[in-house]
Amino acid sequence: MSTIQEGGTAASTSHRIRSVLAIRPFRRLWGVTYLCSVGDWLSLLALTGLVTNLTQSYQWQSFSLSLVVLTQLLPGILFAPLGGVLADRFDRRKIMVACDLLRGGLFISIALVGTAWWLFIANFLVGCCAMLWIPAKDSAVPNLLRRPDQVETANQLGLVMTYGISVISGAGLYSLISGIPGYLHLQNTDIEFRIATIAVMVNGALYVTSAILVATRIPELSGRIAIVKRDHAAGGAPGFFAMLRDGLKYAGRTPLVRGLVIGMIGAFAAAGAVIGTAPLYALSLLGGKPAFGLLFVAVFVGLAIGMATAPRMARRLPYDRLFGVTIVLAGLSLMIVALAPHLWVALVAVALVGGCAGMAFLTGLTIVGSQVEDEMRGRTVALLQSLLKVVLGVSTAAAPLLVSLIQRRTVTVFGHSMHVDGTRPVLFGAALVATVLGLIAYRQMDNRRAEPILSELLNALRGRGRQGSGVLIAVEGESRVDTAAQARLLASALRSAGHQVLLASDPDLDEQRLRNLLSTADLSGVRAHALVAAAVRADVVEREVRPALDGGALVVMERYVDSPLAHFSAAGSVEPREMEGLVDWATGRLRPDVTVLLDRTPARGAGPLDAVEHHWRVQRLLTEMAAADPERYVVVDAEGSPDEVAERVRVAVLPLVSRSPVRPVVESA
């Protein structure tokens, strides 16, 4: 994007977070996510401690953590597809409540039974419940939000809660419970077992509390139950295996999901190789355990930075391109890790791997939440969960075996002998796999192949969202008369300031010409009008706007996207999500650098009451759009004469445009 947007990034981020958390059902679900995530991390520590107290064998104790993790990973291979089908077929709220009650009861039973064999069986069943709970929760989140553009922020908040706040809370709670003997100066030999039992009971109570909150405080999670009941009443609800088969076919025939699956396989395979070789790789750097700790920290710092940076990059690259590109970059960074001669090189490269992985993970979740149909979303989430468990587990187990087969070898290069640790070829191979699969994913998902990815990526890194150095200014408002006058006056003011300006043709006029040409001036229905409007804007963008921007022009265009989007959405017969998808397709996701919103009270006039209410709804929708993305909008008071409003627009826009370099071009009015 242009430098126009950079000043408001922090404010916009905080505003987007506040706007998502202002949605009460999502805020409550976020709290439930906190409880369950704390329970997940606490269970890892509590069960490991309980196994240590239940088993007397040193060998069993040494494998306690691995066995606890394994019994929770295994259900992902077996039950994730079932969870996806259930999430798409039944009431997601009831599924979540049932799974939380079962998890809570299973943890309490572990404490009451007090044997190692039941601990592992119950932990396996807990993992099964989690594989049913996660698709139901993740597929329900987009339905709680107001707009598709909030999915990314909601995913960010979910990841921060799951892998940040909850980790700290779970570890802190376990430390607090484990420290009870020291606080009370207790010396009983059985006290450690009792404390571990208390931790497991607390864990069960967290899940029971989550079930109560979901059942009583978030009824919106059942928002799609009417559709489910309608399908059952019509006799059209398919069976379990039919839904499972349809989900796999959908993933196979949809390029977006197919690319997402291929990219995730590459990313998880590389991640598993890194996990499996990390201790030995740290030894190859002559750093030992301290180096391993630094590498661990570098990965998570990179993940946090990548997730925080992803929304900004998504404004410069489409999601479908950004996903594949970040996986390719992660693979290339992993190659540097494999070849790193010193610890500091490895730390930087590992942080880059983590940053690219964080961006790819968040982008993938956003694609699923915003671009996969609701009736297929649960199965798509479950498929990705299965891949995560299977590929990560296999690659983590295979990497040490490959290292042991390769072992340490001496390689002669240009007459010089070099000792190559077995971890280096394994990491390089994993990097190559990730890079190749990332390229395949990019080719599957990319819908803009006419534009070279390398130049677009360089523009994104430099801070521009497209090729060329032009600036696109949209003038939006409820009144067509106001937007036409102010677009013309703004273009004149910018020319007077020394800028070369293209005043793009009025899409509404072209729309009327197209209707007359097609003899469809009497179009009936919002959808027909929306298709005509999308076709006209696609033509204007390709014929006038993009060439001018690529040449460095400053383009002023009225009623570009937001005004027609608000009008059609206010009509009520078309879902805003459908309209936004149509607009993205028509414009190639080209968004203005600055949107001037003319804010005024709709004129009452002599029209019918329904028309007046429609104009009020349009103005409210436009105001909500501006509030959701303040870094891109300039809201101007449009009350007063056209010249007075024009002066306010000029004062607001001219300083922004002056900070953005625009190369002179020959104007093609």
PyMOL commands that set and color helices and strands:
alter all, ss='L'
color gray80, all
select helices_A, chain A and resi 3-21+24-54+58-62+64-89+92-113+116-144+148-178+180-184+191-217+219-222+225-233+240-253+255-284+288-314+319-339+343-371+374-406+423-445+453-462+480-496+507-518+526-550+562-571+576-587+609-628+642-658
alter helices_A, ss='H'
color red, helices_A
select strands_A, chain A and resi 409-413+416-420+471-477+501-503+554-558+594-599+633-637
alter strands_A, ss='S'
color yellow, strands_A
deselect
rebuild
show_as cartoon
